[in-house]
Amino acid sequence: MCRLLLFLCLTCLPTALWAQKAPRPDINLDEFIQALFPQPEDDVNYEKVYETLFLLYTNPLDLNKATREDLQALYILSELQINNFLAYRKENGTLITLYELQAVPLFDLETIYKILPFVTVDDSKLISSRPLWERITREADSHYLLIRYARTLEEQKGYTDRATASSRYLGSPDRLYMRYRISQSNDYSIGFTLEKDAGEQLIFDRKSYRQGADFSSYHAHFRNLGKLKTLALGDFQAQFGQGLVYSAGLTVGKGAETVQTLRRSNLGLLPYTSSLESGFFRGVGATYQVGKFEVTAIFSRLRRDGSFSETLDSLGLENSDENVFIETLRTTGMHRTASEIAGKGIFLETSVGANILYAPEKSPLQVGLSYLHTGYNLPFQRGFRSEKDSLRFLYEFAGKSNGILGLSANYQWQNFSFFSEVARSSSGGVGGLGGVIASLSPAVDMSFLYRHYARDFHTFYGSAFSENTRNINESGFYWGLKITPNRKWKFAAYFDRFSFPWIRYRVDRPSDGYEYLTRITHQVSRKISLYAQIRHEIKDRNLSSDFITTNMGEVASTVRKNYLLNLDYKAEEIFTLRSRLQYSTFQIGGKRTSGIAVVQDIGVKIKKWEFEARYAIFGTDDFDNRQYVYEQDVLWAFSFPAYNGQGTRKYLLIRYAPFKRVDIWLRYARFDFREQENISSAGEEIRGNTRSEIKLQVRLKFK
């Protein structure tokens, strides 16, 4: 009877919940990410975030099969909402349509709008009995080719005769990108990614490991092949436990979502589709179901960028000489100059790993055991250029191989979700974290996490919750809170206390600090929303900027404060306005500086045309007060440049859909600086006070 009444009400529901059979609109990744990262930082890999969201969008979660882990991985639902959904599904059986989500207790329209791009209940998504080749050619639910071109319009020093022979860019300033993919949810994904960065060459040269495009990535990923749950060929990633040994998927950390983003889920093997040139495996991985256990094995071999020790250059030694070692690992993926090309793929990395996951379908307990062994064909040793370097790198990884063993456990009790992982590397260093996420009431959610990563703990493919960019030399605890008293008001806050037992980059002594964030959101009306945010951080740093010195530097506390005020206005589906004010202060050694940015965005949609434009004014006293602001970009690309100095920023983004399966984007963006004769430095230097970029993208959808 309830379902009959539900269907009788369908015509009264918002059109956003149209039948799942209808084509899903493209998700606005910018809006989704701004909800998680309203204040961007330069130490967050946003391209990885975009790629992960894209993967979730193109492989929607079947709500009729979704486990608690799957729902938690969306970072949208509270523990109470997840419990309510699972109880509703158990009582009423499989969902017939997404409309039914409105019948789940505590699932308001805002929550449904958020998860809608990432879920499905379409029975046609069940894997058919046709052979794989026929499923690929006839049943793909996503099949497209994307081509992108971008270029900085002003002349840069690296392309001119003003550059020295060692700093001259050998390629053109054009940036080229191509991605092809054909996939079906929970069945298969096949595709490739090609990229040429600005300054790189399009060249076939086996000696320098360049084959046309400077970077190429290929994957073939298959799921649900009977007992063989997953088979990954080519490039892939892995996510198990809390990310100490294997880390992939959406890594959010600290942001405006102060509760749900702490915990990681056991997502297993995932296809790799990004243009980032590090952080993935290349080889084969497989997950096999053995009773209540899922057993995963991984084998990977790939070339990595780096630089040899100075001994190689000074003595003319060959790679096979026992005195040669790798001094640095390079992860930028740039191969523009002769020296950068010389470091491309110079050493071989081999990884062998496994995971055993105990995850009975109806059990509240999950336990996982992970192991990863990574070896190199040459030993690795950090280069010491000063006494300070020898101390700073004293506990860093050195040698030809590293093994890491980890044990993880998750437990669900009512509205409390407990999670933990501990790992030990070959050096004897231990890393670990544990926490809980709880729904204390329908209006209150809370989280707590403690972590400790020893100064000699080494993980190459891990990226667990951390203040540092790596899981090493850190201890801390985090407390998060979210209160939603009604639909119009939301309050979110976190407090994070951290310490670093050993010296680190730009800090010549053991140090500590803390950070807190508060955010208040008010939904004024259906068309108008407003939020205000304050972020405060205290952390130690050297007073001197001289990083290569024999003596240890003087250290002082820095105080960084960020203020953010944002107003959104949306007039139906045609016209949108967004106004933003950002202000920051930075204090060290008694000196206080500040920065500000005032931003106005406007969006217009008219039939087959979409327009997004921005005009921003900014002024910063120094680089410490640079203002990061999200910008709308072409589909599945990201942009958050640092507004630094004095000037203006403007851009115009146009999207045109001339045909049903063709989309075209054109973007022009420009910085105008005041009182600057040159912009940037080294090979990127531009004579003048203007820097502009053009970007063109075409997507062809075959289905």
Sequence and secondary structure as in RCSB ss.txt:
>XXXX:A:sequence
MCRLLLFLCLTCLPTALWAQKAPRPDINLDEFIQALFPQPEDDVNYEKVYETLFLLYTNPLDLNKATREDLQALY
ILSELQINNFLAYRKENGTLITLYELQAVPLFDLETIYKILPFVTVDDSKLISSRPLWERITREADSHYLLIRYA
RTLEEQKGYTDRATASSRYLGSPDRLYMRYRISQSNDYSIGFTLEKDAGEQLIFDRKSYRQGADFSSYHAHFRNL
GKLKTLALGDFQAQFGQGLVYSAGLTVGKGAETVQTLRRSNLGLLPYTSSLESGFFRGVGATYQVGKFEVTAIFS
RLRRDGSFSETLDSLGLENSDENVFIETLRTTGMHRTASEIAGKGIFLETSVGANILYAPEKSPLQVGLSYLHTG
YNLPFQRGFRSEKDSLRFLYEFAGKSNGILGLSANYQWQNFSFFSEVARSSSGGVGGLGGVIASLSPAVDMSFLY
RHYARDFHTFYGSAFSENTRNINESGFYWGLKITPNRKWKFAAYFDRFSFPWIRYRVDRPSDGYEYLTRITHQVS
RKISLYAQIRHEIKDRNLSSDFITTNMGEVASTVRKNYLLNLDYKAEEIFTLRSRLQYSTFQIGGKRTSGIAVVQ
DIGVKIKKWEFEARYAIFGTDDFDNRQYVYEQDVLWAFSFPAYNGQGTRKYLLIRYAPFKRVDIWLRYARFDFRE
QENISSAGEEIRGNTRSEIKLQVRLKFK
>XXXX:A:secstr
 HHHHHHHTGGGS GGG  TTS      HHHHHHHH SS  TTS HHHHHHHHHHHHHS EETTT  HHHHHTTS
 S HHHHHHHHHHHHHH S SSGGGGGGSTT  HHHHHHHGGGEE  GGGS  SS HHHHHHH  SEEEEEEEEE
EE S BGGGSTTS TTT   S SEEEEEEEEEEETTTEEEEEEEEE TT   EEEGGGTEEESSEEEEEEEEEEE
TTEEEEEEEEEEEE TTSSS   S    SSS  SGGG     EEEE     SSS EEEEEEEEEETTEEEEEEEE
EEEEEEEE HHHHHHT  TTSTT  EEEEE S    SHHHHHTTT EEEEEEEEEEEE  TT SEEEEEEEEEEE
EEEEE     SHHHHHHTTTS  EEEEEEEEEEEEEEETTEEEEEEEEEETTS EEEEEEEEEEEETTEEEEEEE
EEE TT   SS   S SSSSSSSEEEEEEEEEE SSSSEEEEEEEEEEEESS BTTB S EEEEEEEEEEEEE S
SSEEEEEEEEEEEEEEES    S SS   EEEEEEEEEEEEEEEEETTTEEEEEEEEEEEEEETTEEEEEEEEEE
EEEEEETTEEEEEEEEEEEESSGGG EE     STT     EE SEEEEEEEEEEEEEETTEEEEEEEEEEEESS
 SEES GGG EESSEEEEEEEEEEEE  
